[in-house]
Amino acid sequence: SEEERAMLALLSRRGASFASALGPNALPALMRLAAKGLVRCDSFAPVRALLEGKEPEAPKQRARVRAKLSAAGRWEIARPAQEGELAARMETAFERWGILCRETARLEGIPWVEALARLRGRGAKVIIATGRDRRSLPPLEGLTFDGYILVNGGHCLTTDGEVLAERPIPMEILDRMLHVGMREGFPVSMLTDEGMVASSVNDGMREFLGALGMPLDPAVADLREVAQRTPCRQMCVFMSPEQEERIMREFPECVSSRWSPLMADINMRGVTKASGMDVFLRHYGIDRSRSMAFGDGGNDVEMIRHAGVGVALGNAVDAA
């Protein structure tokens, strides 16, 4: 935008500056430029704001937050890292914030793809751990990984498709959950190798899918019939936290985890991202003390606690 171009020109003339010295409305433009990796800041406060992704609703609180951020750290144009600089910038990010994530990399002027490639080049194994199935992952252009912990540990694959571990939901449990969904009035969906299939769709499911950038109307079918031809990797049940606490007593052989107030993931007991992490530690011969895990959702808690170094992001649930 014109505002962002003007901010870049101002920083080019003035050099490193506090947001408060760049004009009364400088901060929003700086934050947008930071999200694009075009400027950097030497304070953690803007990084935390990027991670949290929203401001307080109350005008007075919002004004206080903006004033605090305007005085937090100096901003400067993020020069592309040269080959000799990249390692030093990565070390600086770790020393300053104790974490190298997409947001801190952007604010340090570190190309995120290149940072991950350098980690892998030094022997680190980079694994995605997600509550999604493989088909539901967003595009990961330019990024290379060493494996996938899918559906919260219920399906572990190498990048060439080798199955290291899997523990699908038995038909009997799926059938019982469908009966409970009919009794309680909520839809049940399941993740399969063919994608997501739902028993029905409601507004809560559409809101959840929209937030993930997924189609708002997933395939609707008889889940029992679908599960006869492809494994039910995970159930996604669109029930409230209050319903979850009560209903899970009917499923002692299962465990639930939640990374959205709209739904809960249901896996077999013993299946977690932590169990998936152990699969890859054994596969690659790595001691758990040398592992790191990063997460923010309720389904990340066990993995964060299980890793040698566990990092809860700035927007993480309290339990993490």
GICOR-V205557 format. One record per residue. N is the residue number from 1. RES is the residue in one small letter. PHI is phi as a letter, one per 30 degrees, with the letter a starting at -180 (* if undefined). NEAR is the number of other C-alpha atoms within 8 Angstrom. D_FIRST is the distance of its C-alpha to the first C-alpha in Angstrom with 2 decimals. Layout:
n: (N:N)
res: (RES:RES)
phi: (PHI:PHI)
near: (NEAR:NEAR)
d_first: (D_FIRST:D_FIRST)
This chain:
n: (1:2:3:4:5:6:7:8:9:10:11:12:13:14:15:16:17:18:19:20:21:22:23:24:25:26:27:28:29:30:31:32:33:34:35:36:37:38:39:40:41:42:43:44:45:46:47:48:49:50:51:52:53:54:55:56:57:58:59:60:61:62:63:64:65:66:67:68:69:70:71:72:73:74:75:76:77:78:79:80:81:82:83:84:85:86:87:88:89:90:91:92:93:94:95:96:97:98:99:100:101:102:103:104:105:106:107:108:109:110:111:112:113:114:115:116:117:118:119:120:121:122:123:124:125:126:127:128:129:130:131:132:133:134:135:136:137:138:139:140:141:142:143:144:145:146:147:148:149:150:151:152:153:154:155:156:157:158:159:160:161:162:163:164:165:166:167:168:169:170:171:172:173:174:175:176:177:178:179:180:181:182:183:184:185:186:187:188:189:190:191:192:193:194:195:196:197:198:199:200:201:202:203:204:205:206:207:208:209:210:211:212:213:214:215:216:217:218:219:220:221:222:223:224:225:226:227:228:229:230:231:232:233:234:235:236:237:238:239:240:241:242:243:244:245:246:247:248:249:250:251:252:253:254:255:256:257:258:259:260:261:262:263:264:265:266:267:268:269:270:271:272:273:274:275:276:277:278:279:280:281:282:283:284:285:286:287:288:289:290:291:292:293:294:295:296:297:298:299:300:301:302:303:304:305:306:307:308:309:310:311:312:313:314:315:316:317:318:319:320)
res: (s:e:e:e:r:a:m:l:a:l:l:s:r:r:g:a:s:f:a:s:a:l:g:p:n:a:l:p:a:l:m:r:l:a:a:k:g:l:v:r:c:d:s:f:a:p:v:r:a:l:l:e:g:k:e:p:e:a:p:k:q:r:a:r:v:r:a:k:l:s:a:a:g:r:w:e:i:a:r:p:a:q:e:g:e:l:a:a:r:m:e:t:a:f:e:r:w:g:i:l:c:r:e:t:a:r:l:e:g:i:p:w:v:e:a:l:a:r:l:r:g:r:g:a:k:v:i:i:a:t:g:r:d:r:r:s:l:p:p:l:e:g:l:t:f:d:g:y:i:l:v:n:g:g:h:c:l:t:t:d:g:e:v:l:a:e:r:p:i:p:m:e:i:l:d:r:m:l:h:v:g:m:r:e:g:f:p:v:s:m:l:t:d:e:g:m:v:a:s:s:v:n:d:g:m:r:e:f:l:g:a:l:g:m:p:l:d:p:a:v:a:d:l:r:e:v:a:q:r:t:p:c:r:q:m:c:v:f:m:s:p:e:q:e:e:r:i:m:r:e:f:p:e:c:v:s:s:r:w:s:p:l:m:a:d:i:n:m:r:g:v:t:k:a:s:g:m:d:v:f:l:r:h:y:g:i:d:r:s:r:s:m:a:f:g:d:g:g:n:d:v:e:m:i:r:h:a:g:v:g:v:a:l:g:n:a:v:d:a:a)
phi: (*:d:d:d:d:d:d:d:d:d:d:d:d:c:i:e:b:d:e:d:d:c:k:d:c:d:e:e:d:d:d:d:d:d:d:c:i:c:b:b:b:c:c:d:e:d:d:d:d:d:d:d:i:a:c:e:d:d:e:d:d:d:d:d:d:d:d:d:d:d:c:c:i:c:c:a:d:d:d:e:d:d:e:d:c:e:d:d:d:d:d:d:d:d:d:d:c:i:a:c:b:e:d:d:d:d:d:c:i:c:d:d:d:d:d:d:d:d:e:d:d:c:j:d:c:c:c:d:b:b:d:d:d:d:d:c:d:d:e:b:d:i:c:c:b:c:l:b:c:c:h:h:j:d:a:c:b:d:d:c:j:d:d:c:a:a:b:d:d:d:e:d:d:e:d:d:d:d:d:d:e:d:d:c:i:b:d:b:b:b:c:b:d:c:j:d:b:b:d:a:b:b:d:d:d:d:d:d:d:d:d:c:i:c:e:d:b:d:d:c:a:d:d:d:d:d:d:d:c:b:d:d:d:a:c:c:c:c:c:d:e:d:d:e:e:d:d:d:d:d:b:d:d:b:b:c:b:b:b:a:d:c:a:b:d:b:b:d:e:j:c:b:d:d:d:d:d:d:e:d:d:d:d:c:i:c:d:e:d:c:c:b:b:b:a:b:c:d:d:c:e:d:d:d:d:d:d:e:b:c:b:c:d:d:c:d:d:e:d:d)
near: (4:5:7:11:8:8:11:9:8:9:13:9:6:7:8:9:11:12:15:10:6:9:7:6:6:11:12:7:11:12:10:9:11:12:11:8:11:12:15:14:12:9:9:8:8:11:11:10:10:11:10:8:6:6:7:7:6:6:7:6:9:11:8:8:9:9:8:8:11:11:9:11:9:11:13:12:12:11:6:7:11:6:5:7:8:11:7:8:11:12:8:8:14:10:7:6:9:7:8:11:6:7:11:12:14:17:16:12:14:14:10:9:8:8:11:10:10:8:10:10:7:6:6:7:8:9:9:9:10:11:10:10:14:7:7:8:7:4:4:5:4:5:8:5:10:9:12:13:17:16:13:16:17:18:16:15:14:11:9:5:6:7:9:9:10:9:9:12:13:7:8:6:8:11:9:8:9:10:8:8:11:9:6:6:6:9:13:14:13:13:16:13:10:7:9:11:13:14:12:9:11:7:6:8:11:11:9:10:11:10:7:6:6:7:7:9:6:9:7:9:10:7:11:9:8:9:10:7:6:9:10:12:16:14:14:12:12:12:10:9:7:6:8:10:8:8:8:11:7:6:8:8:6:10:13:9:9:11:9:8:8:10:12:15:12:12:16:12:8:6:14:13:15:13:11:16:11:9:11:9:11:8:7:6:6:9:7:9:7:8:10:10:10:10:11:13:12:11:12:12:12:10:14:17:8:8:13:9:10:12:10:11:9:8:9:10:8:4:5:12)
d_first: (0.00:3.79:5.35:5.22:6.30:8.64:9.92:10.78:12.47:14.31:15.54:16.63:18.71:20.09:20.60:21.23:20.71:21.09:18.20:20.47:20.60:16.88:16.74:17.66:14.33:13.28:14.46:12.03:9.09:11.88:13.08:10.04:10.07:13.81:13.85:12.34:15.01:13.08:14.72:18.15:20.33:24.13:24.75:25.43:24.21:20.48:21.78:24.00:21.27:19.30:22.64:23.54:20.28:20.92:21.74:25.07:25.51:27.55:25.61:27.84:27.48:23.69:23.76:26.20:24.16:21.04:23.38:24.96:21.82:20.64:23.97:24.14:23.77:21.98:18.57:18.09:16.27:17.81:19.74:20.91:24.40:27.27:30.31:32.29:29.64:28.78:32.01:31.77:28.26:29.55:32.56:30.47:28.48:31.85:33.44:30.69:30.04:32.83:30.54:28.34:26.09:22.70:21.00:23.18:22.79:19.00:19.41:22.17:20.30:22.86:22.23:23.41:25.21:26.92:27.98:29.73:31.28:32.67:34.17:35.85:37.03:38.87:40.70:38.67:38.60:35.33:36.08:33.93:35.57:34.45:35.91:34.76:36.76:35.79:34.58:32.24:30.29:26.60:25.72:26.18:24.99:26.17:28.03:31.83:34.12:37.86:38.54:37.61:39.03:38.47:39.37:39.88:42.43:44.33:43.42:42.91:42.11:41.67:38.91:41.60:42.63:45.73:46.51:47.43:47.99:47.78:49.16:48.45:49.37:52.93:53.57:55.76:53.01:50.48:53.12:53.78:50.11:49.83:52.85:51.32:48.09:50.22:52.19:49.20:46.94:43.97:42.70:43.23:41.22:42.07:40.28:42.16:41.89:40.96:38.07:37.95:40.60:41.18:44.30:42.29:38.81:37.90:34.85:34.73:34.61:31.81:29.77:30.49:29.65:26.39:25.27:26.08:24.34:27.83:29.51:30.59:34.05:35.77:39.09:41.91:45.40:48.63:47.64:51.26:51.41:48.20:49.49:52.64:50.83:48.03:47.98:46.29:44.22:43.06:43.24:40.22:41.70:39.72:41.86:41.26:41.99:45.20:46.30:45.50:47.81:50.62:50.26:49.96:53.51:54.60:53.06:54.49:53.98:50.18:47.42:44.24:40.89:37.85:34.13:33.23:35.00:35.34:37.47:39.65:40.33:44.07:45.66:49.21:50.41:49.87:46.69:43.69:40.92:43.37:46.03:43.55:42.72:46.48:46.75:44.40:45.95:49.31:48.02:46.56:49.28:47.05:48.45:46.62:46.48:44.08:41.59:38.26:36.60:33.25:32.57:31.56:33.49:37.07:37.90:36.93:39.34:42.42:40.63:39.07:42.54:44.28:42.32:43.50:40.21:38.36:34.86:33.54:29.76:28.29:27.97:31.46:34.19:36.79:39.42:37.52)
